[in-house]
Amino acid sequence: MRNKKIYILYIFISLLMLTSCSTDDPYVFSSHLPTYIGDDQNISTSSISMPNWMNDSVMYEVNFRQYSEEGTFRAFESNLPRLKELGVEILWFMPIHEISLVNRIGTLGSYYSIKDYYSVNPEFGTLEDYRHLVQTAKDMGFKIVMDIVFNHTGWDHDWISDHPEYYLHVNGEITHPIGTTWYDVAELDTSRSDTIQALGDVLYFWIHDFDIDGFRCDFASGVEKSTWETLRSRVASLKEDIFFLAEDNTRYDWFDTFNANYGGWDLLAHLQSIYQQNEQVIDLINYLKLANQRYSDGAFPLNFMTNHDINSWEGTIESRFGESKSLMTMLTFTLPGMPLIYSGQESSSEHMLQFFEKDQINWNQYDDQPFLESLIDLKVNHEALYNDNFTNSTDFLYVNDPNILAFVRFDEASDDYVLVVANLSSYTITQTVEMNTYMDDWTDSSGNQVKLEEYQTFILEGYQYLIFTK
């Protein structure tokens, strides 16, 4: 198991040499070994391989409606060079389909109330405009992930009249999704073989005709696990390295179908609780230990500070995290998982976007883009931070302060290490971190060589963090 035998050897050497050497001897280590995420955990291995283009990728969520004054595919296309410079590789398009009129909420309706799985929303342009956008983006090296909504359709979808058997019925009537207030949509019966066949045809179309690289599966837990297995197997022969992302953080038994899930909801909840002073660093570490054993080797969570749901219903990053915004964003890039950037996050003037109305993003000269570029650059240049390096890839260093987080992400195969030391409080703290086996020469974020001692003292202002690499 990872460095465990080495650690035991270090302890033995330390005890032996304490009788004959001074404590200044470089081979004498403190008693506080790093807390290794993965001790005594049995990690399963997924039977599906992760696409090799996902390893160092950062995902970017595209909200076409609010992206520009025009709110079209063509208008968004002009941003591709800037997004290429930003460093994101995966573009997740929120639903691009025509939106239902029946029971529509607001003026423009919900993207997730779909009238036709084979159409595009005329608000965004034409099918050919979409084809041009996808091909242009792929020619530039982007991968395209489409949002698919298979738990429900809009009430004026053709299936309502042509195939009512595809839908769930209560007392003989088609119903909205049970247990929700989503009255603008009708729930599909995704346990039926004919419904599954129809949904598989949808996936096949977008892969075959548009070369789509993956799918973000909306409300994944609202569709049977066996149905997702069937759908994936249906298209795997068409594109072997297809990517499936489950919008779900409630089950962890389907990583033979999904490559990733929304585990970032849990991480975000802990970060918010720490900022609100309801938790301490140890609570975050305990959660990460739990998360480590939930995932199959090769699977991972999507980490985020915001997305379309959070932004529209809970508030902006700054309203939720205040002056800790940069620190917490950094953690979504350096803790295990894949980072997500939402449309508008590049601007410090982020505001809550209305969901059912036109409400254009205030870009404000993209003033947060350099910060995000630096985090993406850190991630793509260090295999220790790669997405598939999720399980058994983190050591937490001993710190005698409940507000200081110090951890090392590592990838032994590439001999790559990233050290983060962060103050998760609002006040200045002077604290010693026991570097133990990680005392060594490191490179700081300015490119300077730094020797970190076994007992290394750091002075960190409120919400300040330091990153070292080697």
CORJOPE-V859217 format. One record per residue. N is the residue number from 1. BURIAL is + if it has 24 or more other ideal C-beta (glycine too) atoms within 12 Angstrom, else -. Layout:
<<N;BURIAL> <N;BURIAL>>
//
This chain:
<<1;-> <2;+> <3;+> <4;-> <5;-> <6;-> <7;+> <8;-> <9;-> <10;+> <11;-> <12;-> <13;-> <14;+> <15;-> <16;-> <17;-> <18;-> <19;-> <20;-> <21;-> <22;-> <23;-> <24;-> <25;-> <26;-> <27;-> <28;+> <29;+> <30;+> <31;-> <32;+> <33;+> <34;+> <35;+> <36;+> <37;+> <38;+> <39;-> <40;-> <41;-> <42;-> <43;+> <44;-> <45;-> <46;+> <47;-> <48;+> <49;-> <50;+> <51;+> <52;-> <53;+> <54;+> <55;+> <56;+> <57;+> <58;+> <59;+> <60;+> <61;+> <62;+> <63;+> <64;+> <65;+> <66;+> <67;+> <68;+> <69;-> <70;-> <71;+> <72;+> <73;+> <74;-> <75;+> <76;+> <77;+> <78;-> <79;+> <80;+> <81;-> <82;-> <83;+> <84;-> <85;-> <86;+> <87;+> <88;+> <89;+> <90;+> <91;+> <92;+> <93;+> <94;+> <95;+> <96;+> <97;+> <98;+> <99;+> <100;+> <101;-> <102;-> <103;+> <104;+> <105;+> <106;-> <107;-> <108;+> <109;+> <110;+> <111;+> <112;+> <113;+> <114;+> <115;+> <116;+> <117;+> <118;-> <119;+> <120;+> <121;+> <122;-> <123;+> <124;+> <125;+> <126;-> <127;+> <128;-> <129;+> <130;+> <131;+> <132;-> <133;+> <134;+> <135;-> <136;+> <137;+> <138;-> <139;-> <140;-> <141;-> <142;+> <143;+> <144;+> <145;+> <146;+> <147;+> <148;+> <149;+> <150;+> <151;+> <152;+> <153;+> <154;+> <155;+> <156;+> <157;+> <158;-> <159;+> <160;+> <161;-> <162;-> <163;-> <164;+> <165;-> <166;+> <167;+> <168;+> <169;-> <170;-> <171;-> <172;-> <173;-> <174;+> <175;+> <176;+> <177;+> <178;-> <179;-> <180;-> <181;-> <182;+> <183;-> <184;+> <185;+> <186;+> <187;+> <188;+> <189;+> <190;+> <191;-> <192;+> <193;-> <194;-> <195;+> <196;+> <197;-> <198;+> <199;+> <200;+> <201;-> <202;+> <203;+> <204;+> <205;+> <206;+> <207;+> <208;-> <209;-> <210;+> <211;-> <212;+> <213;+> <214;+> <215;+> <216;+> <217;+> <218;+> <219;+> <220;+> <221;+> <222;+> <223;+> <224;+> <225;+> <226;-> <227;+> <228;+> <229;+> <230;+> <231;+> <232;+> <233;-> <234;+> <235;+> <236;+> <237;-> <238;+> <239;+> <240;-> <241;-> <242;+> <243;+> <244;+> <245;+> <246;+> <247;+> <248;+> <249;+> <250;-> <251;-> <252;+> <253;-> <254;+> <255;+> <256;+> <257;+> <258;+> <259;+> <260;+> <261;+> <262;+> <263;+> <264;+> <265;+> <266;+> <267;+> <268;+> <269;+> <270;+> <271;+> <272;+> <273;-> <274;+> <275;+> <276;-> <277;-> <278;-> <279;-> <280;-> <281;+> <282;-> <283;+> <284;+> <285;+> <286;-> <287;+> <288;+> <289;+> <290;-> <291;+> <292;+> <293;+> <294;+> <295;+> <296;+> <297;+> <298;+> <299;+> <300;+> <301;+> <302;+> <303;+> <304;+> <305;+> <306;+> <307;+> <308;+> <309;+> <310;+> <311;+> <312;+> <313;-> <314;-> <315;-> <316;+> <317;+> <318;+> <319;-> <320;+> <321;+> <322;-> <323;-> <324;+> <325;+> <326;+> <327;+> <328;+> <329;+> <330;+> <331;+> <332;+> <333;+> <334;+> <335;+> <336;+> <337;+> <338;+> <339;+> <340;+> <341;+> <342;+> <343;+> <344;+> <345;+> <346;+> <347;+> <348;+> <349;-> <350;+> <351;+> <352;+> <353;+> <354;-> <355;+> <356;-> <357;-> <358;-> <359;+> <360;-> <361;+> <362;-> <363;+> <364;-> <365;-> <366;+> <367;-> <368;+> <369;+> <370;-> <371;+> <372;+> <373;+> <374;-> <375;+> <376;+> <377;-> <378;+> <379;+> <380;+> <381;-> <382;+> <383;+> <384;+> <385;+> <386;+> <387;+> <388;+> <389;+> <390;+> <391;+> <392;+> <393;+> <394;+> <395;+> <396;+> <397;+> <398;+> <399;+> <400;-> <401;+> <402;-> <403;+> <404;+> <405;+> <406;+> <407;+> <408;+> <409;+> <410;+> <411;+> <412;-> <413;-> <414;-> <415;-> <416;+> <417;+> <418;+> <419;+> <420;+> <421;+> <422;+> <423;+> <424;+> <425;+> <426;-> <427;-> <428;-> <429;+> <430;-> <431;+> <432;+> <433;+> <434;+> <435;+> <436;+> <437;+> <438;+> <439;+> <440;-> <441;-> <442;+> <443;+> <444;-> <445;-> <446;-> <447;-> <448;-> <449;-> <450;+> <451;-> <452;+> <453;-> <454;+> <455;-> <456;+> <457;-> <458;+> <459;-> <460;+> <461;-> <462;-> <463;+> <464;+> <465;+> <466;+> <467;+> <468;+> <469;+> <470;+>>
//
